[in-house]
Each structure stands twice: as C-alpha cells, then as structure tokens.
C-alpha cells in the first residue's frame, strides 16, 4: 500500500503565509477565518495552529514577513545609487509605494498594536522586532548615504515611521486627503532639515533666534 506523502513543513508554512496574506489584505483581520484558510490551503487547522499558535500569531508572522520583504526591497533599490539625495528619493518612493499598494498591512499592524499586543507578549515582541528593523534600516540608510555617524539617526527614522502610520490612519477614517505628492514632498524637506540640524546643531539656535 502506498503511504501518503508527508508535507514539507517549510513549504506548508510558506503556503499558509502566502494565502493568509491574501486573505488579510482582501478581507481584513476579523473576516479572515482559520477554517477558510485551511480550506484554501488544503492544510489542516491543527497544522496551522502548530506553526503559528493562534490567529494573532499568524497575523504577526504575516506582518513580519511582509515588512522584511519590503525593507529588503527598498534597501536594494536605494543602494543602487550613491548620491545622498537620490538615495533619499528612492527610499521615499519605496515608502510611498507601501502606503499606496499595501495600506491594509499598515492598518493591520496598527490593529495588532492597539488591540492585541497588550495582552499577547509574544505578538508584542514580534511587532517590536518589526518596528526596530524598519527603524534601523532607515537610520542605517541615512548614515551610509552621508558616510558619517549622524547623531540620533534613529530619531529621524522613528519620525518617518510615525508619519507613515499617521498618514494611513488619516486616510482610512476619511480625513481631508492631502495628495501624496504633497505629503512626501513635505516629508522630504523635513528629513533634509532634520539631517542638516543634526550635522550642524548651531542651526537650531539660529532658527530659534528668528522665531523670537
């Protein structure tokens, strides 16, 4: 008698992640059920729970994988050029593409942070890791582009991430929608100013004197 072929656990995990990503993106978190995921993948619910623990763990894994892929993609394109301003423009283009193409994933990240992470330490740890990786990638890109150890590049990176999350939130609740061209042009100016101030702290005093 022919024995049933055993599934490759790595391939099964990747298939679950792929289908779950599509489901969460198309239907949202609440409307995406594990039963449907099992039916669409042909993988038993017990196996899904084995890999990810629960639905929250599955979503966290989806977010982590997607974030890492996006970070790697933006870094690869950014590092193709050496001019600091060209790198900045490519990095901002990658971030804008995330807002335009995958706002659902940014919303899900916010959902997990606000509603799930507080009571799920393992999910909170994953979200923290995602945020840290994104922040460090931006800070590293700034320092590499300038070929100098810019003070508090992490602070600049945190501001960028905050702007992206706030932008997605505002657009999702129907606030007055500012064109993305305008938003990212302003973000570009702000980043240049923040970098300039960190490279030349005396600029702050000059600006403060102008505002007195």
N, C-alpha and C positions, 0 to 999 in steps of 0.2 A: 504494500500500500504506500502511495506517495505521501510523504509528510508535507503539511502546509509550510510554505516558505515563510521564514521568520522575517519580520520587518527590520530594516536597518534603523536603529533608534535615532541616529543623527539625521537621516533622511526624513524620518517621521516628524521629528521636531521642527525641521525646516519647513515641511509641508504645512504643519499646524500653524506656524508663524505666518507663512505666506497667505493662507486662507483667512486667518484671523485678522491680519492687517486689512485685507479687502473688506471683511465684514464690519470691522470697527469704523473704517473710513466711510463706507456706504450707509451704514445703518445706525452708527453711534454705539456707545457702550451698553446702554440699558437694553436696547433691542437686539443685541447680538447674544444669542444663547449658545451654551455648550452643546446642547442637543443638535442644533443646526450645524454647528462646527463639526461635530462627529459625523453627521450625515454627509456633509460636503467633502470631508477629507477621507472618509472611509476608515477612520481611526477611532477606536473605542474611547468612550468618555474616560474610562479608567486609565487609559494610556495618556490622555490629555492631562488629567489630574496628576499622573505620575511625573510628567515633565515639568508642570508649572504650578502644581499645588492647588490653585483655585483660579477663578476667573480674573481676579485682581492681579495675580501673579502672571497670568497670560498677557494681560494688557501691559503690565510693566515690561515684560520681555519684548513685546512688540515695539513699545516706545524706545527701549534701549537699542534694539537692533536698527530701527529706522533712524534714530538720532546718530548712531555711529556711522551708518552709511552716508548720511547727509554731511556729517563733519568731514569724513574722508573725501567725499566728492568735492566739497568746497575747497578743502586744502589742496587737493590735486590740481584743480584749475588755477587756484591762486598762486601756487608756487611755480607755475609755468612762466611767470614773468618776474622780473627783479625790481622794477621801479615801484617805490612805495605807494604812490597814488594809483598806479594800475592794479596793484595787489588789493588796495582798499576797494576799488571799484568792482573787482571780480568777487571779492568776499561779500560785498553788499548785494551784488546781483544774485549770489547764491542764497543769501538770507531772504531776499525778496521772492525768489522762486519758491522757497519754503512757505512763505506767507500766502502766495498765490495758489500754489499747487497742492499743499498739504496743510491747510489751516485746521483740518479735522484733527490731525495728530497733536498740534499745539493745544487745541481745546481739550483733548483727552488728557494731555499732560497736566493741564490746569485742574481738570476734574479729579484726577488721581491725587494731586497735591492737596486739594481743598477738602475732598470728601472721604478719601480712603487712607492716605498716608498716616494720618494722625493715629489711627487705630491698628495699622499694619506696619510694624517696624521693618519687615523685610521689603515691603513696597517702598517705604520711605527711603531706605538705603539705596534702592535702585534709582529712584528719582534723584537723589542726591548725587549719585555717581554720574547720571546723565548730565545734570546741570554743571557739575565740576568739569567733566570732559569738554563740554561746549565752551565754558568759560576759559579753560586752559588753552583750548585750540585758538580762540580769538586772541588771547594775550600772547601766545607764542607767535602767532602770525604778525602781530604788531611789532614785537621785539625783533623778529627775524627780518621784517621789511626795513626797519630802521637801523639794523645792525648795531643795536645798543640795548642795554638793560633799562628800558623805560621804567621809571618808578611807578608802582601801582598800576601796571597794565591790566591786572586783574580787575581793578575798579572800573576801568573803561569797559572791559568785557562784560562785567555784570550789568552795566548800564545798557549796553546793546541788547542783552537778553531780556532785560526788563521792558525795553521799548517794544521788542518783538511780541512779547506776551500781552502787553497792554494794547498793542495795535490789533491783535487778533480778537481780544475781548471786546474792544470798542466796535469793531466791525460786526461781531456776532450779535450784539444787542441793539444794533441799528442806530448808533450814534452818528452824528453828521460825518459823512465819509469823506475824508480828505484823500485826494488822488495819491496813489502810491508813489508816483513820480515826485510829488512834493514832499511826502514823508521821508523818502530815502535821500532826497537832496538835502533836506534839513539834517538828517542823521549823519550824512557825510560831513557837512560843515561842523556839526557838533563834535564828531570824532577828531577831525583835524584840529579844532580848537583845544580839546582836552589833551591831545598829544602835545601840542605846542606849549601849553601851560605846564605840563609835566617836564618838558625839556628845558623850559625857561620859566621857573617859578616867579621871577620878578614881574612877569606879565600880569599876574594876579593883582599885585599891588597897583600897577598902572591902571588896570581896569577898575579897581575899587576907587581909585582917586577920581576917575572920570565920572563915577556914579554918585559921588558925594554931593 
